Amino acid sequence: MVTEKLQLFSFSTCPYLQSIIINLKEKQQPFDVTYIDLINKPDFTNMQIPIGRVPILKVGTELLFESSAINEYIEDISTKKLRPEDPTQCAHTRAWIVFIQDTLISLYKILVAPNEAEYTEYLENLSTQLITLDRAASTPYFIGKNMSLVDIEIAPLLYRVQLIKDIKGPNLLVNAKKLQQLSNNLLNKKNILESVPDSFNKDFIGKIKDFDSHLSKITHI
Ligand SMILES: N[C@@H](CCC(=O)N[C@@H](CS)C(=O)NCC(=O)O)C(=O)O
């Protein structure tokens, strides 16, 4: 366990940040989050992070980037493990994390799609990916009875899927019953409920409004 406080930098609605926060909370690792403005990023992000993206984890003088690499780092410094010991399970875990990150990109596309045609196309892609995840999912956790790194990765996706439903957008889990169960389980966990700032719903809805996308027109926001 690293004793110094880890420092995270990102913006409030970033799903990759949320997965790191869930991981840190599960491991009871002390941390601070600084919410930054993506347009006016602090100098250090452009100077030392080649891809210029957040989230970033500052450990002493080191700046780590790429959320899955950061989550692996947190795993390595912690005594509580969320990575399965079995190498085959571990490989599956890593593979599903990549798939979930692709699915998050599809979700982002439906948030920003400017017209009905693009929205419908992206929605189909997203629905197919969610059905693939549903086929692979177990309950109460994605790989079975124990929480793993896949759960901390899929929770931010399910959180946003639920919020989209709450604002009278599409019910994206209508054909994904196991994911619905997984969502009910994960989204009731304290560490997951507390992994976003109080302003999250307002910020997320505000972003959809700012995009002036097809979704903003068909939802009650
Ligand atoms: N694969 C990266 C994705 C990071 C990413 O796309 N971050 C977004 C915020 S959620 C970002 O920094 N976007 C700003 C940009 O690309 O300039 C990760 O997992 O960390």
PDBQT file of the ligand as one rigid body, heavy atoms in Angstrom, charges set to zero:
ROOT
HETATM    1  N1  LIG A 301      -8.295   5.228 -23.308  1.00  0.00    +0.000 N 
HETATM    2  C1  LIG A 301      -8.202   6.421 -22.492  1.00  0.00    +0.000 C 
HETATM    3  C2  LIG A 301      -9.353   7.333 -22.878  1.00  0.00    +0.000 C 
HETATM    4  C3  LIG A 301      -9.217   8.696 -22.212  1.00  0.00    +0.000 C 
HETATM    5  C4  LIG A 301     -10.182   9.694 -22.790  1.00  0.00    +0.000 C 
HETATM    6  O1  LIG A 301     -10.744   9.542 -23.898  1.00  0.00    +0.000 OA
HETATM    7  N2  LIG A 301     -10.371  10.748 -22.025  1.00  0.00    +0.000 N 
HETATM    8  C5  LIG A 301     -11.226  11.808 -22.448  1.00  0.00    +0.000 C 
HETATM    9  C6  LIG A 301     -12.074  12.264 -21.274  1.00  0.00    +0.000 C 
HETATM   10  S1  LIG A 301     -13.213  11.028 -20.706  1.00  0.00    +0.000 SA
HETATM   11  C7  LIG A 301     -10.384  13.011 -22.859  1.00  0.00    +0.000 C 
HETATM   12  O2  LIG A 301      -9.384  13.320 -22.241  1.00  0.00    +0.000 OA
HETATM   13  N3  LIG A 301     -10.813  13.687 -23.909  1.00  0.00    +0.000 N 
HETATM   14  C8  LIG A 301     -10.195  14.891 -24.329  1.00  0.00    +0.000 C 
HETATM   15  C9  LIG A 301      -9.371  14.790 -25.552  1.00  0.00    +0.000 C 
HETATM   16  O3  LIG A 301      -9.306  13.702 -26.170  1.00  0.00    +0.000 OA
HETATM   17  O4  LIG A 301      -8.774  15.818 -25.889  1.00  0.00    +0.000 OA
HETATM   18  C10 LIG A 301      -8.288   6.018 -21.014  1.00  0.00    +0.000 C 
HETATM   19  O5  LIG A 301      -8.826   4.955 -20.730  1.00  0.00    +0.000 OA
HETATM   20  O6  LIG A 301      -7.734   6.750 -20.173  1.00  0.00    +0.000 OA
ENDROOT
TORSDOF 0
